[in-house]
Amino acid sequence: MNKLLASLLAVAAISVVPGAIPSAHAQQLQPVDRIAAVVDEDVILQSELDRAMRNILQQYAAHPEQLPPRDVLERQVLERLILVRLQVERAAQTGIRVSDEQVDAAIAAISRQNNLTVEQMSAQLATTGQSFADFRNSVRDELTGQALRQRFAQTRITVSDAEIDAALATQAAGGPQYHLAHLLVATPENATPDQIALAQKKIDGIKDLIDKGEMDFSAAAVRYSDSPNALEGGDLGWRSLDEVPASFAQAIRGMQAGQIIGPTRGPSGFQLLKLVETRDASQATPQMVTQYQARHILVRVEPNTDEAAAKAKIDTIAARLAGGADFATLARENSDDGNTAPNGGELGWFAQDQFGPQFGAQVAGLQDKQVSQPFRTSAGWDIVQREATRQVDSGTESRRAAMRESIGQHKLEEEWNRYLHEIRGEAYVDIRVGAGAPVDKSVAPTTPASGS
């Protein structure tokens, strides 16, 4: 499953809750909405914050003790909403646009993965108090953020062949892999000595709480970390030494499972790093990948293209296909993909993400021999016919591609978090809930907070 779809399914998993029925009293009350935060020229409403809070509380329903006190959690969730707003704003400034057709395709994929029709999913959303329009907007924002992140990666992140060779050699030799978690206390860019001192005091206080056993690392990350993965307990997943920042790599070699190192100061602030567990790379599960064979017809949309004319053309092609016209013939006559049109639109065998997340989601959602409805991608309007699927063991090129993506993702994580920190610092943000007062997430802890 591609990362974009997985992210969207995470939205669905905490939003679509079968059997959740609001009380009659809740249905009758319609409080006046108010502003929770002003973000540049946009606003976040209290209802949006409340809905996001409900989603998190549902996600942790079986382990509510893992969550911080409600005021801290509310600030965490509000910060996430603020970052989403800022990403959407930056995407618009750089010309990124998510079409209605892309949103429809993503929602259709979410409903399929939940074994629901779109109508059934809409009905279940209504039982949780969330309108389908709000859900569409959240999916659109998620797609927009993913598109911005993808463009950021293309312009900022490079992975050399030497890095891939070294990582593959380590993997082949059965070298160790490390399951890591981290906690970040961020400092502003060009931080003043007072700001650095305050961050140092805070990270020292957090480390002291953990060392005394008054709070475990995961709970401390949820409560205090400034990293976007705070609500996941700071989990970084499995990494080889090649995928660990150089400042930590040497120290990790001598660590035992459960050990914590730091605080260490880096470009983004002060960090604590925990080694959760280790394993030998040779023990990792063999990577089987799904490949698809498909052909497509593309009506390209350029900056000077009439969007309505392009849509009319693809709709005409779709109608001809539905009427029994030969796909290969129409591709040769109409497709704007000069590489595949002469071969009837044939793309050969490919991995799901190879031609982008929108295209991959469409192909994955089809049955063999089935033809899609027209859908919009960054290249234009497309129709795809899935011809066959197969499971293959990752060969050399597939392993190299997977390793390139893995290294790139780890590099991207640090750069992206720095970028989010940067745009958050540059934005005008006026928080209207909690009287705008800082909560204990922003104060160096010296004793356990009540309710932890």
C-alpha atoms as one frame of an Amber mdcrd trajectory, in Angstrom:
protein
   0.000   0.000   0.000   1.477   3.358  -0.887   2.221   5.859   1.887  -0.394
   8.312   0.743  -3.187   5.733   0.887  -1.924   4.495   4.233  -2.068   8.026
   5.568  -5.593   8.483   4.290  -6.624   5.150   5.773  -5.341   6.404   9.110
  -7.770   9.291   8.746 -10.570   6.831   8.048  -9.576   4.502  10.849 -10.101
   7.154  13.493 -13.013   8.839  11.795 -15.250   5.976  10.672 -16.376   4.248
  13.834 -19.150   1.681  13.265 -21.878   1.712  15.844 -21.077   5.091  17.356
 -24.490   6.766  17.787 -24.815  10.274  19.226 -27.365  10.870  21.940 -30.634
  12.646  21.214 -29.516  15.405  23.572 -26.314  15.911  21.574 -28.313  16.046
  18.342 -30.609  18.719  19.740 -27.816  20.982  21.009 -26.207  23.156  18.369
 -23.759  25.449  20.169 -22.478  28.540  18.449 -19.110  27.789  16.878 -16.171
  29.942  17.866 -12.602  30.456  16.693  -9.958  28.243  18.297  -7.028  29.813
  16.452  -6.242  32.340  13.755  -3.593  31.116  11.300  -2.414  33.908   8.998
  -5.607  34.793   7.113  -7.422  31.544   7.952  -9.116  30.261  11.116  -9.498
  26.962  12.930 -12.943  26.587  14.486 -13.621  25.067  17.874 -15.758  22.419
  16.175 -12.744  21.327  14.104 -10.612  21.065  17.217 -13.343  19.151  19.070
 -13.704  16.712  16.164  -9.957  16.106  16.009  -9.888  15.589  19.783 -12.671
  12.994  19.545 -10.705  11.145  16.871  -7.591  10.953  19.051  -9.596   9.885
  22.109 -11.245   7.138  20.048  -7.834   6.008  18.812  -6.551   5.688  22.392
  -9.824   4.404  23.871  -8.209   1.140  24.993  -5.221   2.907  26.605  -6.356
   6.346  27.794  -3.544   6.396  30.381  -1.057   6.905  27.527  -2.482  10.331
  26.784  -1.430  13.525  28.579  -3.937  15.695  30.491  -6.699  17.087  28.312
  -5.324  20.639  28.133  -1.939  19.348  26.949  -3.548  17.005  24.433  -5.753
  19.810  23.134  -2.704  21.988  22.521  -0.934  19.081  20.771  -3.896  18.484
  18.483  -4.358  22.187  17.810  -0.700  22.451  16.802  -1.264  19.637  14.304
  -4.244  21.462  12.832  -2.179  24.647  12.615   0.562  22.818  10.703  -2.012
  21.363   8.307  -3.354  24.874   7.628   0.149  26.184   6.998   0.966  23.328
   4.617  -2.219  23.935   2.635  -1.353  27.627   2.496   2.201  26.954   1.268
   0.910  24.449  -1.295  -1.447  27.066  -2.730   1.413  29.570  -2.931   3.489
  27.087  -4.953   0.677  26.262  -7.369  -0.279  22.850  -5.970  -3.953  22.079
  -6.519  -5.891  18.941  -5.606  -8.852  18.359  -7.901 -12.277  17.041  -6.917
 -11.544  13.918  -8.947  -8.396  13.214  -6.925 -10.367  13.592  -3.700 -13.105
  11.290  -5.028 -10.512   8.648  -5.941  -8.921   8.803  -2.489 -12.289   8.542
  -0.725 -13.256   5.599  -2.926  -9.988   3.885  -1.964 -10.626   4.527   1.735
 -14.134   3.114   1.524 -12.894  -0.015  -0.294 -10.237  -0.639   2.335 -12.910
  -0.338   5.037 -15.186  -2.742   3.096 -17.813  -0.026   2.727 -19.456   1.822
  -0.089 -18.962   5.565  -0.123 -22.620   5.946   0.882 -22.198   3.580   3.847
 -19.073   5.416   4.963 -20.907   8.733   4.729 -23.694   7.356   6.906 -21.224
   6.103   9.530 -19.443   9.449   9.565 -22.790  11.088  10.294 -23.216   8.901
  13.402 -20.013  10.406  14.815 -21.203  13.953  14.188 -18.880  14.526  11.222
 -20.376  15.665   7.944 -19.220  14.104   4.704 -18.242  17.580   3.497 -15.905
  17.968   6.481 -14.421  14.540   5.771 -13.856  15.506   2.115 -12.081  18.640
   3.252  -9.810  16.667   5.588  -8.938  14.258   2.767  -8.247  17.174   0.423
  -5.965  18.764   3.037  -4.155  15.448   3.512  -3.632  15.076  -0.245  -2.428
  18.663  -0.462   0.057  18.166   2.369   1.334  14.983   0.741   1.774  16.777
  -2.590   3.707  19.587  -0.878   5.906  17.056   0.924   6.536  15.215  -2.353
   7.586  18.419  -4.104   9.776  19.316  -1.133  11.467  15.905  -1.360  12.085
  16.278  -5.089  13.814  19.633  -4.634  15.643  19.129  -1.326  16.504  15.426
  -0.921  19.161  13.477  -2.832  20.398   9.927  -2.255  23.699   8.871  -3.813
  24.496   5.461  -5.272  27.295   5.169  -2.710  24.782   5.528   0.140  22.590
   2.821  -1.388  25.580   0.499  -1.922  26.674   0.906   1.697  23.194   0.271
   3.087  22.679  -2.815   0.888  26.090  -4.157   1.904  25.185  -3.770   5.568
  21.876  -5.508   4.961  23.505  -8.371   3.022  26.095  -8.849   5.740  23.366
  -9.292   8.306  24.338  -6.162  10.206  22.248  -4.841  13.069  19.098  -2.774
  12.701  17.838  -0.509  15.453  14.284   0.296  16.520  14.478   3.890  17.731
  12.305   6.563  19.313  13.107  10.209  19.919  11.914  13.245  21.836  12.580
  16.759  20.536  12.552  20.073  22.357  12.710  22.518  19.474  14.542  25.818
  19.412  13.794  28.661  17.003  16.114  29.336  14.089  18.748  31.848  15.235
  17.700  31.167  18.826  18.804  33.601  21.499  20.920  32.424  24.452  17.836
  32.687  26.700  15.785  30.505  24.323  18.573  27.931  24.176  18.870  27.934
  27.957  15.109  27.466  28.376  15.104  24.537  25.945  18.091  22.997  27.729
  16.296  23.335  31.077  13.186  21.710  29.663  14.986  18.719  28.101  16.992
  18.198  31.311  13.765  18.204  33.310  12.181  15.658  30.958  15.252  13.410
  31.147  15.155  13.630  34.939  11.496  12.509  35.009  12.323   9.525  32.790
  15.455   8.572  34.749  13.508   8.603  38.028  10.865   6.316  36.540   8.149
   8.915  37.032   7.277   8.842  33.305   8.195   6.413  30.537   9.797   7.611
  27.326   6.713   7.154  25.127   4.460   9.089  27.518   7.053  11.853  27.801
   7.247  12.117  24.002   3.468  12.364  23.726   3.385  15.115  26.325   6.516
  17.124  25.706   8.019  16.429  22.272   7.846  19.138  19.617   8.269  16.579
  16.827   5.277  15.891  14.539   5.391  12.231  15.624   4.884  13.125  19.293
   1.454  11.467  19.505   3.055   8.234  18.272   5.380   8.269  21.275   8.250
   9.507  19.111   8.571   6.148  17.339  11.075   6.245  14.441  10.785   2.606
  13.347  13.649   0.315  12.286  16.894   1.795  10.919  20.393   0.675  10.040
  23.367   2.786  11.093  23.470   4.297   7.589  20.012   5.738   8.244  20.857
   7.255  11.636  22.173  10.837  12.023  25.957  10.796  12.303  25.769  12.487
  15.715  24.017   9.404  17.123  25.459   6.550  15.029  28.602   5.912  17.078
  26.747   6.052  20.408  24.042   3.650  19.217  26.617   0.913  18.553  27.264
   0.545  22.273  23.697   0.971  23.535  21.531  -1.672  25.160  17.795  -2.053
  24.469  15.876   0.422  26.617  18.827   2.800  26.999  18.391   6.530  26.364
  21.101   8.922  25.176  21.075  12.684  25.242  20.205  15.401  25.499  22.062
  16.176  22.274  21.757  19.502  20.524  21.095  19.477  16.778  19.852  21.892
  14.101  16.235  21.619  15.297  16.819  21.707  19.041  17.635  19.262  21.838
  16.931  15.547  21.445  16.707  12.399  23.505  17.073   9.111  21.628  15.918
   5.735  22.913  16.980   2.323  21.600  13.813   0.240  21.834  15.257  -3.032
  20.488  17.740  -4.420  17.977  17.666  -7.182  15.387  19.917  -8.664  12.735
  19.105  -7.402   9.254  19.049 -10.983   7.979  16.071 -11.639  10.270  13.960
  -9.077   8.438  11.012 -10.490   6.532  11.741 -10.978   2.797  10.203  -8.172
   0.797   7.515  -9.402  -1.584   6.063  -6.687  -3.779   2.919  -6.490  -5.871
   3.450  -5.487  -9.471   0.748  -4.444 -11.919   0.520  -4.677 -15.683  -1.648
  -1.953 -17.183  -2.185   0.401 -20.105  -3.501   3.937 -20.099  -4.785   6.849
 -22.138  -3.605  10.307 -21.089  -5.097  13.677 -22.034  -2.364  15.986 -20.882
  -3.222  19.282 -19.140  -0.640  22.050 -19.521  -0.775  25.571 -18.021  -2.354
  26.875 -21.250  -4.727  23.926 -21.668  -8.487  24.410 -21.475  -9.402  22.191
 -18.517 -13.021  21.827 -19.648 -11.935  20.772 -23.146  -9.523  18.179 -21.718
 -12.264  16.791 -19.481 -14.692  16.651 -22.402 -12.129  14.745 -24.478 -11.442
  12.142 -21.786 -15.180  11.713 -21.171 -15.698  11.034 -24.887 -12.949   8.417
 -24.821 -14.503   6.822 -21.724 -17.881   6.667 -23.475 -16.318   4.972 -26.506
 -14.616   2.404 -24.271 -17.902   1.721 -22.498 -19.443   1.188 -25.928 -16.946
  -1.557 -26.758 -14.148   0.331 -28.535 -10.693  -1.247 -28.420  -8.530   0.276
 -25.673  -5.232  -0.099 -27.551  -6.625   1.524 -30.677  -7.986   4.508 -28.751
  -4.659   4.876 -26.922  -2.723   4.963 -30.181  -5.129   7.544 -31.627  -5.703
   9.784 -28.586  -3.131   9.399 -25.808  -0.765  12.299 -25.175   1.813   9.966
 -23.596   4.293   9.778 -26.466   6.196   6.907 -24.828   3.263   4.504 -24.552
   0.758   5.606 -27.221   2.497   3.763 -30.108   2.212   0.528 -28.070  -1.479
   0.942 -27.308  -0.811   2.633 -23.974   1.135  -0.326 -22.542   3.059   0.492
 -19.346   4.487  -2.977 -18.722   4.982  -4.269 -15.189   5.375  -1.653 -12.450
   5.133  -1.132  -8.693   2.110   0.738  -7.361   3.900   4.013  -6.568   5.981
   4.155  -9.736   3.710   6.600 -11.584   2.565   8.597  -8.572   0.086   8.077
  -5.736  -3.090   9.044  -7.623  -2.318   6.687 -10.499  -1.243   3.922  -8.122
  -4.400   4.182  -6.035  -6.545   3.857  -9.152  -4.692   0.781 -10.419  -4.756
  -0.896  -6.995  -8.518  -0.339  -6.755  -9.309  -2.098 -10.052  -9.815  -5.751
 -10.854  -7.789  -7.352 -13.641  -9.236  -6.381 -17.058 -11.287  -3.561 -15.471
 -11.142  -0.041 -16.907 -11.178   2.975 -14.588 -13.327   6.041 -14.837 -11.467
   9.198 -15.926  -9.355  10.590 -13.074  -7.158  13.637 -12.633  -3.432  13.477
 -11.884  -0.739  16.138 -11.939  -0.130  15.283 -15.620  -3.748  15.586 -16.766
  -6.796  13.371 -17.258  -6.187   9.632 -17.354  -7.958   6.338 -17.937  -6.208
   3.107 -16.987  -6.988  -0.554 -17.626  -5.413  -3.037 -15.243  -4.425  -6.145
 -17.156  -2.767  -8.399 -14.562  -1.042  -8.550 -11.171   1.774 -10.626  -9.748
   3.746 -11.056  -6.531   7.513 -10.967  -7.000  10.497 -11.202  -4.721  12.323
  -7.892  -4.763  15.163  -8.216  -7.258  18.330  -6.180  -7.298  16.756  -3.137
  -8.913  13.687  -3.350  -6.683  15.892  -3.622  -3.605  17.914  -0.636  -4.727
  14.744   1.356  -5.378  13.343   0.361  -1.979  16.616   1.264  -0.245  16.757
   4.595  -2.084  13.242   5.362  -0.863  14.059   4.253   2.691  17.171   6.431
   2.937  15.361   9.305   1.252  12.455   9.054   3.678  14.755   9.194   6.688
  16.586  12.198   5.252  13.275  13.808   4.388  11.934  13.323   7.909  14.585
  15.538   9.480  14.495  18.179   6.713  10.701  18.205   6.606  10.392  18.615
  10.369  12.829  21.524  10.165  10.762  23.044   7.360   7.530  22.705   9.372
   9.255  24.318  12.342  10.361  27.144  10.044   6.936  27.885   8.552   5.344
  27.654  12.006   7.793  30.236  13.290   7.143  32.584  10.377   3.343  32.397
  10.558   0.967  34.678  12.430  -0.830  32.396  14.892  -3.287  33.660  17.507
  -4.507  30.847  19.772  -7.909  31.647  21.277  -8.490  28.549  23.436  -7.103
  28.153  26.943  -6.692  31.938  27.111  -3.687  31.435  24.839  -1.600  30.540
  27.901   1.321  28.105  27.545   0.669  24.642  28.905   3.136  22.322  30.572
   4.295  21.098  27.153   6.075  24.443  26.856   7.398  24.592  30.417  10.427
  22.717  31.652   9.095  19.985  33.944  10.668  19.526  37.336   8.047  17.324
  38.973   5.402  14.983  37.564   2.323  16.819  36.337  -0.964  15.754  37.824
  -3.057  13.462  35.683  -0.061  11.836  33.971
